Amino acid sequence: MLKRSILFLPEIEEDDWIHQLRYQYDPLFSKIGPHVTVVFPFESDLKNDDIITHMKEVLRGITSFKVVFSGITGDWPSGYLFLNVKKGNDQLIAIHDQLYQGILRPYLWWGHYLPHITVGQIGDYDIFQGALEESRKNDQSYKLEVRTIALETIDQDENSTIEYIHYLDGRN
């Protein structure tokens, strides 16, 4: 069985503050770049070709759109730090909902979906609170465009391999 997910990989400059924050607090920093997960990691025997066909069908007719990320929030006791979506939220939620139809329905994560970029996961409460306070001092806005949605495979060490990129401009 393969572990996969579907995500949006925003283009953020490598020397940006978000990369610095992730380097310090995100255990997946070296495994995958900043991303918004639209289909959460799932294990299955589905073939990549079948998932790609599903992605093409669902994403047909969806064009690129703008997103704005701003504001760091945290969730304790999970220890996660999130960079939140302020604009483009509805479009990302619609893509999430549509991708979980059909062959991906059995893998639907039933929690409330709130698009974000995870910038950290911290197990110690005091470090978590300090990181949250520090990150709020450097509140930047990121105005980006969602142009692609990607299928990734995640290996046993949590390393990500991009298997397919769907271009929202129709050049697939």
N, C-alpha and C positions, 0 to 999 in steps of 0.2 A: 504494500500500500504506500502511496505517495502522499506527502503532506504538501498542500498548496494553499495559496490565497490569491485574491485579486485586489489590486491596489492602484492608487494614483501616486506617482513619484514626482513631486514638485521639484522644479529647478531652483535650488537655493544655492547661492555662492558658497564655496567650500570654506572660505574664511569668515563666514557669517557667524553671528552670536549663537544661532540655533545649533550649528555644528559644534561649537564650543560647549554649549549646555549638554548636548547629547553625548559628547565625548566624556564629559565628567560624570553623567548620571544615567545614561541609557546602556544597559548591558548588551543591546543589539547594535550599538554604534558601528562596530567593525563587521557586522553581518549584513546590514542593509542600510541604505540611505534614508533620509527623512521620507515618510510616506503616510498616506491616508488609506487605511484598509477599508475596502468596500465589501469584500467577502472575507470573513475571518478564516484563519487557518483551519483546514479540515483534512482528514485522512480518508482516502478512498482509492478504489481500483479504477475509477473513471480514467479514460484515456485523455491525454492532453488535447488531441484532435477534437474529441467530443466537447470538451470544455471551451475550446477556441470557437467551435461552430456555435455553441450556445452564446458566447460573448458577442460574436458577430451579429447574431440574430437580435439579441437584446439591445445592443448599442447602435444598430442601424438607425440612422436618422437623428442621432444625438450629435450635436455639433459642439465644438469647444466652447467653454464658458469661463468667466472670470470668478476667481475666489479671492477672498481676503482672509488672512489669518492674523489674529491679534489676541493677546491676553493669555497668560498662563494660569491654569487652574490645577488643582490637585485632588486626588482621591485617596483618602486614608481609610481603611488600613491596607489597601492594595499597594500604596506607595507610588502610584503613577502620577506623572506630571504631564499635562496636555497643553499644546498650543491649539487654541480653538479657532474654528471657522466662523467668521462673522458675516461673510457674504458668499453665496454659492452653496449654502447648506442644503437648501431644498433640492437642488439638482443632484448633489451627492447622495442624499437620502433616496431620491427616486431611482438612481442607478443601483444603489444597494438593494432596494426592494425588488427591482426588476431582475437583477442577477440571481436572486434567491428563488426565482420561479423555475419551473421545469426541472432539469436534471440536478440542480443544486439545492432544491427544496429540502431534501433530507438533512442538509448540513446547516440549515438556518439557525443562527444564534438568536435566541429568543429575548435577549435583553433589549433595552432601549438603545437604538443606534444614534450616536452623536458623533458626527465626523470630527476628526482632530488629527494632529500629528503628536505621537508620543515622544516626549523629549527626555523622559527619565522614568526610572523605576527604582525606588529607594526603600530599603527594608528597615532603616532606623528612623524612628519618628522625629528625633531632634534634627538629624541631617535633612530629612524631608522638609520640615518646617523652615529650616535655614535656606534650603535651595528654593523653596516656593517664595519666600520673602525676597531673596536676591534676584530671582528671575522677574519678579514684578517690578523691580526698579528699572529694568532694561526692557520695558514693554515696547516692542517694535511692531509695525504693521507690515505684512507681506502681501503685495498685490500680484497675484500669479494667474496663469491661465491653465485650465485643465484641457490638455490637448490629447492625452493618451491615457489608457487604462491597461494595466499589465497583469499577466498571469505569472506567478512565481512558484517555483518549487523550493521547499525548505528541507534541507538535509538534517541528519541526526544531530549535527552540531549547531543548528539554527542558521546556517549560511544560506543565503538567498541566491537563486539562479533565475533570471528572467527568461521565461520560456516563450513568451509571445507579447507583443505590444500592439494594442489596437489603437489606431489613429482616428480621432474623432472628426477629422477633416475628410474622411471617406477614402483615403488612399490604400486601404487594406486589400 
